[in-house]
């Protein structure tokens, strides 16, 4: 399984992904799911991948080859981020269709879901989620992030913290906590954790982290999060009945002597009267 998240903010973009893949409990491997593409000083792209590993590798290879060969349509030639998402969707669909029939006979799927984000020239930065069918969605003013893979465990912290004006550093920490929460609840997601922070209008990648399980910063962040969330929980308001010492409890108290007797049986200490 996989978990990747991309966040769009006023100040730029944040991307984070785990690196664990598995084809069963005894086939666990490590592969990067974060891929970068750049035309120096002109445009930058980050692609996050989830789904069939062979398909995602074929898609990434195709994107690289199209840029290197200077084909008519590539990440080097599209004029808008939406066009980049449309192009990626078409490549994804074509690579999926090559092997879908053969894989389906084995009960497997060739599908991959992708996120692409970045900036082209003076256009604003943007992120898009691209589905296996080739269609895509982007963020809104209310929903500033996109997730692929095992998303449910890491979503609550994003819902509470992420806003358009959130600082890049805060968003990057939030993304790490989101992935850490997922790792705690799902063993198929795991380190190394990759983080890319893109500052708006820089058209270059300056802030990249690859955090192993024993990374000092990652350990300190998870420990601080654990300690503070436990403290926040203990500081929650008490119920009225928790502070009402000596107050009579409401409800029905059942004594031993009033316990219900099973049909056909006589309660202890009582003699069953014969019927006349």
N, C-alpha and C positions, 0 to 999 in steps of 0.2 A: 504494500500500500504506500501511499504518498501523501504528503501534505505540503502545499505551497500557498503562499498568500502574497498579494500585491496591493499596495495602498497608494492612492492618489491624494496629494495634499496641495495646498496653495504654494508651498515652498519646493515641491518636487515629488519624487516617487520613492517608495521603499519596497524591496522585494525580499522574500525569505523562503527557504525551502529546506526540507530534510534530504537525506541522501540514501535512504534504505530502500531496497527493492527485495521482493521475495516471490518465489514460485512454490510456496509450501514452507512448512516449518523447518525443513532441513536444507532449503535453498535460499539463503539470505545473502545478499550482496550489497555493495556500496557503489552507487553511480550518482554523479552530479545531475541534478534536475534543473540547474540554472545555466543558461547559455547566453552569451553576450555577442552582439554584432555592432560594429562601429565604422563609420566613415569619419575620419578625424576632423573635428571642427565643424562638421555638417549635420550628423545625425547619430543617434545611439538607440539601441534596442536591447531589451532583456526578454528572453523567452523562458517561461517555466513550463515544465511538462509533467503530465500524469497519465497513467494508462499503460498500454502495451509498450514495453521497453524497445522492442525492435522497431515498432512504428515511430516512436519519438526519435530514435537515433536516425532513422531514414529521413524524417522530416528535417532535423537539424542539419544533416549532411546535405540535403537538397538546398536548404537556405544558403549554406556556405558556398556550395558549388555555383549556384545562380549568381551570387555576388562576385565570385572570382572570375566566372566566365563572361561577365558583363551582359547577361541575357536581357531581353527587352524589359521584363518585369522581374524585379527583385527588391530586396530591402534597400538596395543602393539607389533605386530609381523611383520608388513610390513617392508621391508628393504629400500625402496626409497619413496620419496614424490609422485612420479608418481604412484606408487603402492597404496598409500593411496588414491589418487584421483580415481583410478580405483575401489578400494574396496568401497569407498563412493558412486560412481556412481551406482554400482550394488545394494547396499542397498537401495538407493534412488529409483531406478527403481522397485525393489521388493515391497517396501512399497506403491509406487504409484499404482501399478497394483492391489493391494488388494482391492481398493475401487473405481477405475476409472470407472468401468461399472455402479455401483450404483449411483455415483455422476453425471455422464454424463446424466443420465435420469432426474436429477433435474436441468440440465443446469449448473452444477458446474464442476470445474476441481480439480483433486487431485495432480496436478503437483507442484513440488518445485525445485527451482534452488539454488545451494549452492556454497560457496567458501570455500576451505580448504587451510590453509597455516601453515607453521611451519618448523621444522628442525628435522632430524633424525641423531643422532651421529655427525660425522664429515662431512657429506654431506652438501652442501650449502642450505640455507633456500630457500623456493619456495612457490608460491601460485598458485592455480588452480581454475578455474570456472567449476563446474560440472552441466551439463544440466539434465533435467528430463529424457531424454532417456539414460543417463548413460555415454555419452561421455563427454570430457572435453577439455579445452584449458588452456594455461599458458601465462605468460607475454613474452615480447620480449625486446631487448635492446632499442627499440624505444618507446614501450608502457609498462610502468612500473606499471600499476595499472589495476585492474579488478573491475567492478561494477555489482551489481544485484539490481533489483527493479526499482524504479523511478530514472533513472540515468542521464537523459538529462540535468537537471538544474545544477547539480553539476560537470559536465564534463569539462566545459571551464576552470575553475581555475586549475584543475588537468593537463590539456593539457599544460597550460602556465608555471606551476611551477615545476612539478615533473620530475626529471631526476634521473639517476642511482646514482649520487653522492649527491643528496639532503640529508641533515642531517635529522635524525629521528625526532627531535623536529619540524623542519620546515615542514616535511611531515605530522606530526600529526596536526599541525595548519592548514595546507592546507586541510586536510580531514575534520576538523571541519568547516571551511569556506564552503567547498563543501556541507556538510550536511545543514548548515545554509541557503545557497542559495536555496537548495531544499525545506526546510521548508517554506521559504518566498513565494515560487511559488506553493506549493502543500500542502493542509491542511491534506492530509492523511499520511504525514510524520511528526513525531514530537518526542520530548524528552520523557524520558531521552535519552541522547546520550552516547553511550559507546565507549571508545577508549582503544585499547591495543597496546602498543609499545613493540616489541620484539627485543632485541639487539643480533646481530649475535653471535653464538657460546656460548651463556650463558646457553642455555637449561633450562631456567626458565623464569617465567613471573614476571617482577619487576615493570612495569609501566602500571597501569590500572586506568582509570577514568570512573565514571558514573556521568554525568552532568545533573542535573535537569534544568527545564526552568529558575528557579530563581538563578541558580548557579552564584556566583560572577565572577568567571573566564570566564564563557561562556558569561555573559552579557558584560564584558569589552572587550572580543575579538570581539563580533558582533558589538559593538558600535565603536570600533577602525576601524574595516573593513568598516563599513558604512561611517564613517567620511573620511577615506583615499581614498575610491573609489570615493566619491563625489569630493574631492579635485583633484584627478587625472583627473577626467572628466573636471573640470573647467580649468585645466592647459593644456588641449589639444590645439594644434595649431589652430589659427583662420583661417577662410576663408578670401580670399583677399577682398571680398566685405564687410566684417564686419568692416574693418578698413579704407575703402575708403569713408570717410565722404565728402558729397557734390558731389560725382561723379555721373554723370547721369546714371540712371539705364537702362539696356538694356531690350528690350521686347516691347510689344505693350500695350499702355495704352488706355483704352476705356472710353470715356467721356459719361456723361448721354445723351447728345444730339445725340450720334452716336450709341446708343443701338439698337440692331436688333429688328425689329417689327415683331410680329407674322403674318403669312399669313392671308390675309383677313381683317386685321385691319389697321387703319390709325394711324400714329404716332401722339402724342400730338402736337397741334399747326399747323397741316397741313390739308388741305381740299382735300378730294378725288375727282378727276376730273371724271365727267361722261364719259362713253364710247360712241363713236359715231357709 
